[in-house]
Amino acid sequence: MKDIYTEIINALGAKEQLALATIINRVGSAPREAGAKYLVKKDGTAVGSIGGGCVEADVWQEARKVIERGEGSILHFKLTSEQLADGGLICGGNIDIFLEPLREDSLNIYREVLRVRQQGGAGILATVISVDSASQKREGVKVFIKASGEKTGSLFAGEELERRILGEAERLLRVKKIEVMTVSSAETANHWKKVEILLEPIYSEPTVYIFGAGHISQQLVPLVKKVHFKTVVIDDREMFANRDRFPEADEIIVSDFKKSFEQITIDNSSYIVIVTRGHLYDGLILEMAVKTEAHYIGMIGSKKKIQTLYQILLNKGIPKEALDKVHAPIGLDINSETPEEIAVSIVAQLIMKRRERLA
């Protein structure tokens, strides 16, 4: 699955013309949540999704016009029963979509956003979506403000408004939901009557790296996706690590286990699950995993196997403190036996560790 921020950076760096659609409000059971994005390039190619069907087709058409005009707009969709029938959808509701042309001066902002998502940290991406002013057309102006206060870019309304955005950061990062903030001229010393700003919390996405593509992993991936983790499956056997066996995985890597660490980025938002086909591979991956900044490392196996592997790694100079952080045997102790039960116990532990971090 292509990362939309990476696509934005690559396109802006190549000076391509493009428009970005973001759902800013959803009422009812529309297919995608607020915050979902859909990127449309001038050549007609698109990345991401805001629900498919009639809405996406209409947004694609409007995006081409936005690119030509160079001005953004807010689109309102009321999904009627007739639209649902025509589009083959089974859900309804009202959605508002902010459609904006992306400009080259936003490149450094998106680079910083991607850096935070990949390497850790948090912040608020603020985008002006409307200004009630006859003289100012500032839709699409952006600033990215980290939780620390460091910023990339600037809004036209000055530091007072940016301080207010930073004041909302802690709450929005806690609930991890976007919000449209409305500020009137009475609250600031500016020449406009009202401005609406889209506030998007940006944070490292928790990714579960599953080493091993066996029967436990097959049961694990759908559950991990249901509780909103990104999922990467890694194995050295293409006959096991493939899209037919793992249709819901975000990414599948077929690689020698040792070399696979060169293809992924493990940071403090990463969760490593070690469920390979043998002690040798488990020990190899564990040795590399404990040297990373992964938030969670879990390894399957009996207590005897785990003690044996630990002793081997201790003899290699791996600190005991590093091994003490590993969850082995993996998963919560629910007396699980079948692959399905083991998968449930692992996902329960992943949820627990994620909640501890948010507490």
C-alpha positions in Angstrom: 0.0 0.0 0.0 1.5 3.3 -1.1 2.0 5.9 1.6 0.2 9.0 0.6 2.7 11.4 2.2 5.6 9.8 0.4 3.6 10.2 -2.8 3.0 13.8 -2.1 6.7 14.5 -1.4 7.8 12.7 -4.6 5.2 14.5 -6.7 6.0 18.0 -5.3 9.7 17.3 -5.6 9.2 16.4 -9.3 7.1 19.7 -9.7 4.0 17.7 -10.6 0.6 19.4 -10.3 -1.8 17.6 -7.9 -4.8 18.1 -5.7 -5.4 16.5 -2.3 -8.9 15.6 -1.0 -9.4 15.2 2.8 -12.6 14.2 4.5 -13.1 16.9 7.2 -16.5 15.9 8.5 -18.6 12.7 8.4 -22.2 12.3 9.7 -23.7 8.8 9.5 -22.1 5.7 8.2 -20.2 6.9 5.2 -17.5 4.5 4.2 -14.4 6.4 5.4 -13.7 8.3 8.5 -12.8 12.0 8.8 -9.1 12.4 7.9 -9.1 9.9 4.9 -7.2 11.2 2.0 -7.3 10.9 -1.8 -4.5 12.3 -4.0 -5.1 13.1 -7.6 -2.4 14.1 -10.1 -2.8 16.1 -13.2 -2.2 13.0 -15.4 -5.2 11.4 -13.7 -3.5 8.9 -11.5 -4.7 8.7 -7.9 -3.5 7.4 -4.6 -5.5 6.7 -1.4 -9.3 6.5 -0.9 -12.2 8.4 0.5 -14.7 5.6 0.1 -14.9 4.7 -3.6 -18.1 4.7 -5.6 -19.8 7.9 -6.8 -18.1 10.2 -4.3 -14.6 9.3 -5.4 -15.5 9.6 -9.0 -17.0 13.1 -8.4 -14.0 14.2 -6.4 -11.6 13.0 -9.1 -13.4 15.1 -11.6 -13.4 18.2 -9.4 -9.8 17.7 -8.5 -8.8 18.2 -12.1 -10.6 21.5 -12.1 -9.0 22.5 -8.8 -5.6 21.8 -10.3 -6.4 24.1 -13.2 -7.8 26.9 -11.1 -5.2 26.7 -8.4 -7.8 27.3 -5.7 -9.3 25.0 -3.2 -12.9 24.3 -2.3 -15.1 22.4 0.2 -17.4 19.8 -1.3 -20.5 18.6 0.4 -22.0 15.1 -0.3 -25.3 13.8 0.9 -25.4 10.1 0.0 -29.0 9.4 -1.0 -30.5 6.0 -1.5 -30.3 6.5 -5.2 -26.6 7.3 -5.1 -26.0 4.3 -2.9 -27.8 2.0 -5.4 -25.9 3.5 -8.4 -22.5 3.2 -6.7 -23.1 -0.2 -5.3 -22.5 1.1 -1.7 -24.3 -0.1 1.3 -23.6 2.8 3.6 -24.9 6.3 3.7 -24.5 9.7 5.5 -23.1 13.1 4.8 -19.5 14.0 4.2 -17.6 17.2 3.7 -14.4 17.1 1.7 -11.7 19.8 1.5 -10.1 19.7 -1.9 -6.9 21.7 -2.3 -4.2 22.1 -4.9 -0.8 21.3 -3.4 2.0 23.8 -3.9 5.7 23.3 -4.0 6.1 25.6 -1.0 4.5 22.8 1.1 7.2 20.3 0.3 9.3 20.9 3.4 6.2 20.7 5.6 5.3 17.3 4.2 8.9 16.2 4.5 8.7 17.0 8.2 5.3 15.3 8.6 6.7 12.1 7.0 9.8 12.3 9.2 7.7 12.3 12.3 5.5 9.5 11.1 8.5 7.3 10.3 10.9 8.3 13.0 8.7 9.1 16.0 7.4 12.3 17.6 4.1 14.1 17.2 2.6 17.3 16.0 -0.3 19.1 14.4 -0.6 19.8 10.7 -2.8 23.0 10.4 -4.3 23.9 7.0 -6.5 26.9 6.3 -9.6 25.7 4.6 -11.6 28.9 4.4 -11.1 32.7 5.1 -14.0 35.1 5.4 -12.3 38.0 3.7 -12.7 39.8 0.4 -8.9 40.6 0.1 -7.3 37.3 1.3 -7.4 34.0 -0.5 -5.3 31.8 1.8 -7.0 28.4 1.5 -4.3 25.7 1.6 -1.7 27.7 3.6 -0.1 25.3 6.1 2.0 25.0 9.2 3.3 21.9 11.0 3.8 22.5 14.7 5.5 19.8 16.7 4.4 19.1 20.3 7.7 20.7 21.3 6.6 24.0 19.7 9.1 23.7 16.7 7.4 24.6 13.5 7.7 24.2 9.7 5.9 26.8 7.6 3.7 29.6 8.8 0.1 30.8 8.8 -0.7 34.3 7.6 -2.5 35.1 10.9 0.7 35.2 12.9 2.0 33.7 16.1 -1.1 34.2 18.2 -3.1 31.8 16.1 -0.2 29.3 16.1 0.0 29.4 19.8 -3.7 28.5 20.0 -3.2 25.6 17.7 -0.3 24.3 19.8 -2.7 24.6 22.8 -5.0 22.1 21.1 -2.2 19.7 20.3 -2.2 17.6 23.4 -6.0 16.9 23.3 -6.0 16.1 19.6 -3.0 13.9 19.8 -4.7 12.0 22.6 -7.9 11.3 20.8 -6.1 11.0 17.4 -9.0 12.7 15.5 -9.0 15.7 13.1 -10.9 18.8 13.9 -11.9 22.0 12.2 -11.1 25.0 14.4 -13.0 28.3 13.7 -11.5 31.6 14.9 -13.3 34.9 14.5 -11.7 38.3 14.1 -12.8 39.3 17.6 -10.3 36.8 19.0 -7.4 38.1 17.0 -6.0 41.4 15.6 -6.5 40.6 11.9 -8.4 42.0 8.9 -10.6 39.0 8.3 -14.0 38.1 9.9 -13.5 34.4 10.3 -11.0 31.7 9.4 -11.5 27.9 9.5 -8.4 25.7 10.0 -8.2 22.0 9.7 -6.1 20.5 12.5 -4.7 17.0 11.8 -2.8 15.1 14.5 0.4 13.6 13.1 2.2 10.8 15.0 4.2 7.7 14.3 1.9 5.0 13.0 2.1 1.8 15.0 3.3 -1.0 12.7 3.4 -4.7 13.5 6.3 -6.5 11.8 5.4 -10.2 11.7 8.4 -12.4 11.1 7.2 -15.7 9.8 4.4 -16.4 7.3 3.0 -19.7 8.8 -0.4 -20.7 10.1 -0.3 -18.5 13.2 0.5 -15.4 11.1 -2.4 -16.2 8.8 -4.8 -15.9 11.7 -2.9 -13.0 13.2 -2.9 -10.5 10.3 -6.7 -10.1 10.0 -7.0 -9.5 13.7 -4.2 -7.0 13.8 -5.8 -5.0 11.0 -9.1 -5.0 12.7 -7.6 -3.2 15.7 -5.9 -0.6 13.5 -2.3 -1.5 13.2 -0.3 -1.4 10.0 0.9 -4.9 9.2 4.1 -6.1 7.5 4.6 -9.8 6.9 8.2 -11.0 6.4 9.4 -14.5 5.3 12.1 -15.9 3.1 9.7 -18.2 1.3 7.5 -16.7 -1.5 5.3 -19.7 -1.4 4.2 -18.7 2.1 4.7 -14.9 2.0 2.3 -13.8 -0.8 -0.8 -11.8 -1.4 -3.1 -14.9 -1.7 -2.3 -16.0 1.8 -2.2 -12.5 3.3 -4.7 -10.3 1.4 -5.1 -7.9 4.3 -1.4 -7.2 5.0 -0.2 -3.7 4.2 3.1 -5.0 2.9 4.7 -8.4 2.3 8.5 -8.8 2.2 10.1 -11.9 0.8 13.7 -11.7 1.9 16.4 -13.4 3.9 15.5 -12.7 7.5 18.8 -11.0 8.3 18.7 -8.8 5.2 15.1 -7.9 5.8 16.1 -5.5 8.5 17.7 -3.4 5.8 14.3 -3.0 4.1 12.3 -1.8 7.1 12.4 1.1 9.5 12.1 0.0 13.1 11.4 2.9 15.5 9.6 3.4 18.8 6.2 3.0 17.2 7.1 -0.5 15.9 5.9 -3.8 17.2 7.9 -6.9 16.4 6.3 -10.4 16.4 8.6 -13.4 16.0 6.7 -16.5 14.9 9.1 -18.2 12.4 9.4 -21.9 11.6 12.3 -22.7 13.8 14.7 -21.8 16.7 17.5 -20.8 14.4 15.5 -18.1 12.7 13.8 -16.9 15.9 17.2 -16.5 17.6 18.6 -14.6 14.6 15.7 -12.2 14.5 15.6 -11.7 18.2 19.3 -10.8 18.2 18.7 -8.0 15.7 15.3 -6.9 17.2 16.7 -6.2 20.7 19.2 -3.8 19.1 16.4 -1.6 17.7 14.1 1.0 19.4 11.0 -1.2 18.9 8.2 -0.5 21.4 7.3 -4.1 21.6 9.1 -7.4 20.9 7.4 -10.8 21.3 8.6 -14.2 20.5 6.8 -17.5 20.4 8.2 -20.7 22.0 8.3 -22.9 25.0 10.0 -21.7 28.2 12.8 -24.2 27.6 13.4 -22.9 24.0 13.4 -19.3 25.2 15.9 -20.0 28.0 18.2 -21.7 25.5 18.0 -18.8 23.0 18.5 -16.2 25.8 21.7 -18.0 27.0 23.1 -18.0 23.4 22.5 -14.3 23.1 23.9 -13.6 26.5 27.0 -15.4 25.5 27.2 -13.2 22.5 27.2 -10.1 24.7 23.5 -9.1 24.4 22.6 -7.3 27.8 20.2 -9.1 30.1 18.2 -5.9 30.4 17.5 -6.0 26.7 16.2 -9.5 26.9 14.1 -8.7 29.9 12.0 -6.4 27.8 11.0 -9.2 25.4 7.6 -10.8 25.8 8.3 -14.5 25.6 6.3 -16.7 25.4 4.4 -14.2 23.3 0.8 -13.1 24.1 -1.3 -12.9 27.1 -1.6 -16.1 29.1 -5.1 -17.4 28.2 -4.2 -21.0 27.9 -4.3 -20.7 24.1 -3.5 -23.8 22.0 -4.8 -23.4 18.5 -3.4 -20.9 15.9 -6.6 -18.9 16.3 -6.3 -18.8 20.1 -2.7 -17.9 19.9 -3.4 -15.1 17.5 -6.1 -13.7 19.9 -3.6 -13.8 22.8 -1.0 -11.9 20.8 -3.3 -9.2 19.6 -4.6 -8.7 23.1 -1.0 -8.1 24.3 -0.4 -5.7 21.4 -3.5 -3.7 22.4 -2.4 -3.7 26.0 1.0 -2.3 25.2 -0.5 0.3 22.9 -2.9 1.5 25.6 -0.1 1.7 28.2 1.7 4.1 25.9 -1.4 6.3 25.5 -2.2 6.4 29.2 
